[in-house]
Amino acid sequence: MDNPYFYRNKIQMPVGKDRSGKIITGFYKANTHDIVPIEKCYIEDERSTPILATIRQLMKEMRVEPYDEDKRTGVIRHILIRTSYRKKQIMVVLVTNVNSFPGQRNFVNALTSKHPEITTVVQNINKRDTNVILGNYENILFGKGFIEDTLMGLNYQISSKSFYQINPVQTEKLYSAAIEAADIDKDDIVFDAYTGIGTIALLAAKHAKHVIGVEIVYQAIRDAIRNAKHNGVANVDFHAADVADYLDQMALENQKIDVLFMDPPRKGADERFLESVLKIKPKKIIYISCEPETLARDIRILAGHYKIVSVQPVDMFPQTHHVETVVALVLKK
Ligand SMILES: C[S@@+](CC[C@H](N)C(=O)[O-])C[C@H]1O[C@@H](n2cnc3c(N)ncnc32)[C@H](O)[C@@H]1O
């Protein structure tokens, strides 16, 4: 990355207190839930730093308590901030342990008055005793409840729960490498597994006959459908489903896929999913991975029938040990 700092468009920090009772936001110390206070993070979008400072200040002034995991008391558990790279839009998500807190409306008014750059504020309610950051219920407290961004000439709407690549500059390089490796033909049926908000599917649709995108998070599929509509892309269908179930069904019905994009989470693909891939036998597979270990494990399963033609790492997470990789595989003759 040419400028490998301040690139993260998604910030999520737990909220707590230090020993003196001061409200802090930061990161968990390794293998603990002790918060290390962070006032400036060198890989996160700089627009989030003053917003976090204001939230800490407002919590102090308005006596809004951080959530205490041991006592299971308090109000704000986590703060999420999503920034748009190309549009001047920022989303703040307050993850709370309560349905509403006293002075909530004043809190949001004060926050958005001090930071007019915030375009939407969402409350996510998470009352469970869990490490999972987001709960199931959300209220839109201000604005539309999503932000928009532009990648490679397409516009995307992104809700709080939808996956969206965290490094917008490198994402364009990643997607370009993936689309180039796929070398899609105009008659090809393309399947985008783990599609998120449909980013790869919509790019592939420009080259293909038809594209199917499947994703398990309902809100992300809702974003994907809107994104297809707003970008005028008609040759794509999106489905909210477990991709292993969906592909299983396609294999049973003898449906054809020419090019498969698969971009699973870190834990890699489901074995059932890979079994269905081996039944359908797409001509090409473009495996996009953020975890080399599961990438290698899954490719070993595909290797009997597929040949690796290229491996392209992309520096998506500078200053960390993580790496993104695009692997192109072709069906052996
Ligand atoms: C690494 S993200 C990739 C998203 C998208 N390709 C992109 O570039 O923005 C992985 C996605 O897989 C989804 N996912 C996880 N398990 C799934 C499953 N079993 N079936 C379908 N989607 C799943 C996640 O919700 C997430 O959106």
The ligand as an ORCA input file, in Angstrom:
! r2SCAN-3c Opt
* xyz 0 1
  C     -14.829    -12.129      3.848
  S     -16.539    -11.665      3.686
  C     -16.624    -11.398      1.949
  C     -17.717    -10.484      1.458
  C     -17.609     -9.958      0.035
  N     -17.163    -10.954     -0.896
  C     -16.745     -8.719     -0.021
  O     -15.677     -8.717     -0.641
  O     -17.144     -7.691      0.563
  C     -17.349    -13.172      4.002
  C     -18.862    -13.108      3.972
  O     -19.386    -14.436      4.118
  C     -20.578    -14.386      4.863
  N     -20.814    -15.755      5.362
  C     -20.243    -16.375      6.416
  N     -20.667    -17.652      6.523
  C     -21.529    -17.850      5.489
  C     -22.296    -18.975      5.057
  N     -22.249    -20.133      5.698
  N     -23.080    -18.825      3.961
  C     -23.127    -17.652      3.302
  N     -22.420    -16.559      3.662
  C     -21.630    -16.649      4.740
  C     -20.293    -13.319      5.903
  O     -21.487    -12.799      6.455
  C     -19.510    -12.289      5.073
  O     -20.377    -11.334      4.505
*
